[in-house]
Amino acid sequence: MEINPAVTFKHDRSVMYAKRPKVLIVGGGIGGLTLGAILQKSDTPFEIFERTPEVKPLGSITSLTGAAAPLLKQLGIWDEFYALTRELAKVQVVVAPDLETQFVVSAPDDAIERYGAESRVLPRPKLHELLLRQIPKEHVHLGKKILSTQQGGNGVLIRCSDGTEYEGDILVGSDGAYSAVRQNLYAQLKKENRLPASDGLPLPFLNVCLVGQTRKLTLEEFPDLAKTESQFKNILSKDKPYAWATFTTEQMTICYAVTQYLTAETSKDNDSFRNSEWGPEAAQAMCNEVRDFPIVSGRKEQLTMGDLFDWTPKECISKVMLEEKVFKTWSDTRTVLMGDACHKVTPEFMSTKFGLNPSGGSGAVNAIHDAIVLANYIHALPDHPIAEEIEAAFVAYRKERIDHVEHAFTASQAFRNMVDSGWKAKLMRYLAKSMPSWVSVALEKKVMTNRPQLYFLPRDTTPAELPAAPQPSLHLKRPESRKKNEDVVAVAEVAAVEVV
């Protein structure tokens, strides 16, 4: 297929066989799989391309608030999701080395009545597996590292490192902070002097994080697993540039995250693995550095992070970058970005460092919300959409999402600043600890009103005291075809006779 930017076919939809645009999704993470699971419920053809040759059980905990519940219910997987999770009801913040409790922040007791669902946590790999089960295997292609992309008025084309090529009508970049789709798109825009200067700058990062999940443990090994609610312990250090957190899961495992706050010098030391997202290769050295960090387990004997590492299969530990940036450019022509590819916000285990941050779970929830809104606009496209119609849909998608994304980014920045030294950081920690309940409620409402749904599936009608925020894409409607199906078939038959 030759993708010619200068060529746009002039459609006469009255004589064309009804054809939905084919979507190529690059990236098999939470965002890409969510979009795939949604498109599977529609009549939109799609393919997913993941660069890794196999699905690896990487990552730590994922927190999904009630803001993601409507979609899971629309997809018919809420009960299955719920069975995999534990409620995240409170965060206990303690200080090492004595592990004295500094304060406890609790979620509202009436979260279900307020928002329709409470916050639930599960291992990231379990959410990944759940979404993957919603998609037929033939739609997911592994070992497909993208080398180049091309787009024009008549379609999109991707080329992979194994020599294969794939054609489609829409290209979705859901391939993470160092997105190959974004890099290809931005290179072309820069060549045409259409890329904002800020989008051409490298991703800033100040922190690195070690994440993992243990094997299944016994109550003798970790007594806190007996408690039905997830035990979320945030541990701060008095004298080290680290914070670490542990979570108990429904699978009787411990998910954990150790965050190192970098200086100018240590940033240089960690720059070498900048492009190896969720990679285990660089994890061992950091494991050795933090083995002696104490944790809370419910046992009389003191356990440390080293015990968790010893209980974890080596392939389930990884070291990741924690970058933060919201890009200005989300799309062009037939290419669109979503999730970390266009807005990288600190993951949920970071943003809850000093309590139940209203933006907790922002990484996964924002990717899911992107998928909902983008799917709505794709579904509302007419048959045989031209490039201008596709691009207009992408502009509307960004407009609907950008305020929510920027709010999550701002909240994440504010909470991250609490780890700095000096009186300002101490004041911020004091204010977080002493925050009046009415302020917490106001912050929660800002986030929890954003509960988007798919317009083309039956609505989730779960009662909630807090109404959902206005959602423009919920009121979309696909244009009707110019011709009835019988007329289209008749035209096709006449054309076939003429060809013969």
N, C-alpha and C positions, 0 to 999 in steps of 0.2 A: 504493500500500500504506500502510495506517495502522498505524504501530508503536505499540502501546498497552502501556506498561509494566505495566499492571494486568491484562493479559490473557495467560494461558498456557493454550493448548489442552490439554485432558485427553485424551491419546492412548489409543486402544485399538489397540496395534500388531498385534493378531491380525486386524484387518479393514482394515488400511491397506496400500496398495501400498508396497513397499520403496523408500525414498527416502533417499539420502545427503545430509547437510547441505552446502549450498553455501557456499563460503568466498570472501569478498571480501578480496583482499590489496591494501592501499594501500602503494605504494612499490616501484619496480622496481630497487632496488639489489641487492647481493650476497645479503642475507638474504631479501628478497622473491622473487627469482628462484630461490634454492635451494629455498624452500618450494614454489614453483610447479613446479619440476622434479621434486620428490618427489611432489607430489600428482598429477602427470601419470602417475606409475607406479602410482597407486592408482585406486580407483573413486570418488574424491571430486571433485565438480565445483568449479571455481574460476575466478576472473577476477582479473587484475592491473591496477591502475590507477596510472599514472605521471604525475606532474604536468608533466614536460617534453614538448614537442611532438615531440622526436626524441631518439634515443639519441646522446649526445655522448661522445667518447673522452676523458673527464676522469679525472684521478687519476694516481698514480705507481705504485710497486711494490706488490704484494701478496705476502705471505709465508704459505704454508700449510705447517704442520708435519705430521708423521705423524699428528697427532690428527684431521686432516680426511680422511686417505686412505681409511679404511673406507667413508665415504659415497660418495666418487667411484668407488670400485670397485663398490659396490652399484648405483649408477646406470649403470654400464657406460661411464664416460667417463674412467677413470683413464689409459688409454694416450694419449688425445687431450690430456688435461691435461698429462701428462708431456712430450709432444712440444713443448709451448709454453713449457716452463720450463727454468731452470738450477738446479743445486744451490747452496744457500746453505751453504757449508762453513766460512766464517770471516768475521770482521769485523776490518778494519784501522782502528784509531783513530789519527788523526794530528792534529797541532796546527798551526794557521795562525799566522803567515804562512809559516813555513819548511817546513811539511808534514813535520815530523819524526814518525816513528812513535812513539806513546806506548806502545801494546801491541796485541797481536793475540789475539783470542779465537776458538778453533776449536770447531766442533761435534764430537761424538764420531765417531770413524772407523767405529764399528759401529752407527750410528744405525738402519740397516735391520734389523740383527739384534735390536736392543733394542726398537724401536717398530713395526717393520713397514714403515717408510718414513722417508726423510730429509726435511729442510726443503727446499722448492722455492720459487722466486720467479718471478713473471711480471708483466707490466704489468696493472694493475687492469682496464683496458678489455678485455684478452684474456680474463680470467676472466669478466667480464660477458658478453661475446659467446658464450663457451662455454656458460654457463648458459642464455642466451637461446635458443640453438639447440635446447635440450631441450624447449621449450615451443611448442606450435602458435601461430601468429601471431594467430589469432582470440581467444586468451585474454589477450592483452596490449593494453591500451587506453592510448594516449599522449595527452598534452595534457589530462589529467583532474586538474585541481587541485581538491582537496576543500574545499568551503565549510562543510559541516555533516554530522554523522552523527546517527543516531537509532537506538535499540535498545529492545527490550522483550521480553516473554515470547513473542511470536510472530514475531520476526525482527529484521533490521537493515536500515537504509536509508542510502545515502550520496547526497549532492547535490553536483554538480560545478559549476564556474564557467561551463561552457558550457550550463548548463540541463538537463543530463541527470541522471537518477536511476537507481540500481541497487539491487536487493533481494537479500538473501541470508539465511543462517542464522547465519553467523559472520563477524565483522569482525576482520581482523588488521592492526594498525598497524605497518608496517615502513618508515615514511617518515622516518627519520632523527632527529637530535637535536632538531629543532624540529617534531616530528610533529604534523600537523593532527589525526590521530586521537586522540593523547594529549591535545591541548589541548581538544578537544571533550568527551572523556571526563572529564577533570579538572574542566572547568567545571561539568558536571552533578553530579559528586561533591561539589564545593565547595558548590554550591547546596543539597545535601542534608546538608551538614556531615559528609561521609564521607571527605574527603580529608585525609591526614596533612599537618601544617604544612610539613614539609620538602619534600614534593612540590610545594607551591605556590611555592617559591622559584625565582628565575631560575637558569639553568644557569651555573655558575662557569666562567670561562675565564682562563687565564694566558698562553696562547701563540697565535700565528697561524702558519700554514705555507703556503709557496708550493710547489706541486707541479706536475710536468709530465713529459712524455716527448718526446724529440727525434724527428726523422725518422730513417730508417735511415741509419746512418753507415758510412763505409769504415774499414778498418784504418789507413789513413794519417791519417785524422782523429782516431781514437781507438784506438790500438794495443791497449789492454787488452781490447777486444772479442774478440780472438783466443783468450783463455783460456776453457776450457770451463766452469769454475765461475763463478758470478756474482761479480764484483769489487765488494764492498760496502765503500766508504770512508766512514767517519764522521769529519767534520772539525770540530774544536773551535776556538774562537777564544780567544786569551789576553785580549783587551781589548774584545770586542764581545759584546752579548747575543744571539748567534746560534750555531747549529750547522747544518751542512749535510751532506747525504749524497748519494752517487751509486751507482748500481747498473747493471751491464751486463746485457743481456737476450738471450734466444735469438733475438729479432727484430732483433738488431744495432742496438738503440737504447739510449739512456741514460735511465733514470728517475732523477728527483732530487727532493729535498725540502729546503727551506731553512726553518728554524724560528727565529722571533723570540720571545725570552722577554720578556714584557711587564712593565712596571712599572705602578703605579697610574695614571700619566699616559698612557702609551702604550695602556693598556687602554681608556681613554676614547676615544682617537683611532680605535681599531679597532671600537668598539661599533656604529658606523653600519651595518656590513655583516654584523651578527650573523646575520641570517636568510638570507643568500645562500650557503648551503652549496655547495661545489664550483662557485662562480661565478667566471668569468674577469674580471668587470668591474673588480674592485679589484686585479688582479694587476700591472698595468703599473707603478704607483708603487713597489711593493715590488721589482719586477725592477730598476728604476733604482737602488734603494738598495743592492742586493747584487751588482751586475754584476762588481765587481772581486774578489770572493771567489775565491781560488785553489782548483783542484781537482787530483786525481791522475788522469792519463790514460794514462801510459806513453810520452808524447811528450817529446822533449827540450825543445821550446818549452813555456812555461808557459801552460796553458789556465785560463780562469776560468769562473764561472757565466754570464758574459755570452756566451761562446761557445755554451754549451748553449741559452741563450735564443734566440740567433740561429738555431740549428738546429731550433728548435721552432715548429711552426705556432701562431699566436697563440691559436687556439681550444683548444689542448691545454695551456694554462697556466691554473692557477686558484689562488685564495687561499682557504684554509679556516680555520675556527675549530678550535681544539683544546680542547674542553671535557671535563670528567670528572665524572661523577655516576652513581650507581646509585639509581634511583627505587624506592620501597617498593611502589607500586601498579602492578601489571602487567596487571590485568584487572578486569572487572566485567561480570556477566551474560553477554552474547554478544560482548563486545569484548575483545581481548587484544593486548598489545604484544610486540615482539621486537626484537632488535638495538639500534641506537643509540636507538630510541624509548623504551627502558626502562633501558638501561645504556650510557652513553657512556664508553668507555675509550680512552685515547690510542692512535692508530694505530700499526701495526708499525714504521714508519720512525722514530717517536719513541721507542718503548719499547726499541729496540735501540741507543740512543745511546751507551752505554758497553759494548757487547758483545752477545753472544747472550743477551739477557734471556730467561729461560724463558717469559715471557709474550709474546715476540715474535710478531707476527701475530695478536694477541689480538682486534683489531677484527673482522677477517674470520672467524677461526676461531670466535669466540663467536657471531657471527650464524649461521654454518653449524650450530653445535651447537644453537642455539635452534630452528632450522628442523627439525632431526632430532627433537628431543624433542617439540616442539609437534605435528609431523606424526604421531608415534606416538599421542599422546593423542587427536588428532582422528580418526585412523583407527579407534581402539578404541571410539569412540562408537557407540551402537546406531543403527539406522535411526530417523528422526524423533526425534532427541534433543530433550528439553525443556530449558528454560533452566537448570534446576538441574543437570542432567547435564553440560551444556557448561561451566558455571561451575566445577564440581568438577574437570573435566579441566584447566582453566586453573590452578587452585590447585595441582594436582599437578605441572603443568609448571613453575611457578615454584619450587616446593619442590625439584625435581630440579636446577634450573639455578642457583639463587641462590648456593650456596657457591662454585661454580666462577667465577662472575662476580665475586663479591666478592674472591676471591683474585687474579684478574687485575687488578682495580682497585687493590688494595693494592700489588701488585708494580709496577704502572705508576707509582703515586705515589712509591714509594721510589726508582725510577730517575730520575724527573723531578727529585727533590730534589737530585740530584747536580750539577745545573747552577748551583745557588746559589753565592754567594760566601761566603767565610769558611772557618774551619778544619774545621767539621763536614762541609761538602761535599767538601773535599779529603780528609778521612779516609774518606768513603764511596767516593770514587774510588779511593783506595789499596786499600781492602778489596776492591772489585770486581776490581781488577787482580791482587790477590794471593790471590784466593779459592781455597782448596784444591779439588782435583778432586772429593773426596767430597762437598763442599758443593754443587758444581755438579750433581753426579749426583742428589743429594737433591732439589734444586729442579726439575730436569728431570722426575723421577718424579712430582712433585706435579702437574705439568701434563700430562705425556704419558700418564699412566694414563687420562686422560679421553678416551676414543676411542669415542663413542657410535655406535650403528648403528640402522637401521630394523628393527623387529621383523617387518614384513610383507613384506620382500624377503629373498632368500637372503643368509645371513650372509657377511661377508668373513672368510675363514679364514686369512689371511696369518699365518705364524708370527711371534711376537714374544716375546722373553725377558721383557719386562715385561708382566704381565697387565693387561688393561683393568680399570678401576675398576668397581664394581657400578653397574648402570644399571637402575633400576626399570622404566622404560618399555620395556625390551627384553623384558619378560616379560608384556606386555599381551596381551589376546585380545579380539576383538570379540564381544559377545554374539550368540548365534544368534537368528535371527528366530523369532517364535512359530509362524509358519505356513510350510509348504513353499510353494515358488513356485506349484505347481499350485493350492493352496488360495487364494492371493492372487489369481491370475488368475480363479478361479471366482467369488470374491466381487465382483471388479470387473465381471465379466460380468453377474451378478445385479443389481448396482447400475445398470448401464447399461440393462438391460431395464426396471427400475422407473422410471427417469427417462423413458424413452420412453412 
